[in-house]
């Protein structure tokens, strides 16, 4: 799990959805903007249309944070973003490949 200082707060999520750019992959969408801050802040969102049960949505978010921990240092400094699940994907290796692919498009 990422530390709280590296996760996006609600006000920033609203700003990301209004003003941010996005990168699309088969099961994830990454919406982001670059900030002048030196912190990297990234969160995961699992909407109800992906998984009806809160247990499954929480599982998806935890899995995303677990996979992201390995690659958080590769993101550009000052990025504030949200990964949004487009479909239910509980395979960690596929999520890892998609995060790497999104990372290559950002840099």
N, C-alpha and C positions, 0 to 999 in steps of 0.2 A: 504494500500500500504506500502511495506517495505521502510525504508529510503534508500537513495542512497548508503550510506556506507555499507549496507548489501546486495547490488546487485552486481553481477559479471560484470566486464567490458569485452570488446570484446577480448582483448589479453588473458585474463584468460579463456574465452570460447574456444578459439582455443587450448589452452594447455589442457583443460579438454577433448576435443574430441580426441586429439592425445594420451594423457598419462593416462587418468582417467579410473577408474573402473566403472561398471554400475550395477544397480538393475532394474529389469523389473517388471512391473505390467500391468494389462489389457489396461489401457488407458494412462499410463505415463511411461517414462523411466527416471531414475535418474542417471546421469553421474557425477562423483565426484572424487576428490582427497583430501588427507589431507595435510594441510599446517602447518608450525610452527607458523603461525600468530594466534593471539587470537580472531580474528573476524570470524564470520560465514557469508559466502557470498553465496547466492542462487538466481538464476534467473529462469525464465520460457521462453521457446521457443515454439512457435506455427508455424510449417512449413506450406508452401502453400498447400501441399498435404492434410493437415487436414482441412483447411478452405481457400477457394479461396479469399474471401473478407477480406481486412485488418481490417474492423470493427469487424468481428467475431474473427479474430486472436487476436486483442487487447482485446476483451471481455474475451477470454480464459485466456490471461496472467493476466488481472486484477483480474479475479475470482481466479486464482491460488495464486496470492499474498495475496488476502483477506483471503483465507483458511489457507495459510502458516503462517500468522501473529500469529495465535493462538498457533502454534506448533514450532515456530522458536527457542524458548529457549530449546527445547528438543534435538536439534541436537548437536552432539559432537563439542567441541571447535576446531576451525581451519579447518573446512570443507569448501571447495569451490566446489559448484555444480550447475548443471543445470537440471531442470525438462523439458523434451521434451514430448510434447503431441503426442501420436500415433494415436488418433482418437478424433473426436469432442465430448466433454463431458461437458455439461453445467449444470450438477447437482452438486451443491456444496457438498452435503453430500457424494456422491460417491468419489469425489476428496479428501475429508477429510479422508475417510477410506483408500484410496490408499496411501496417504501421511503417515498416521499412520503405515500402513503395511510396507512401504519402510523404515520408521524410525526404526522399530523394527528389520529389516534385517541389517541395518547399525550398530546399537549399539551392 
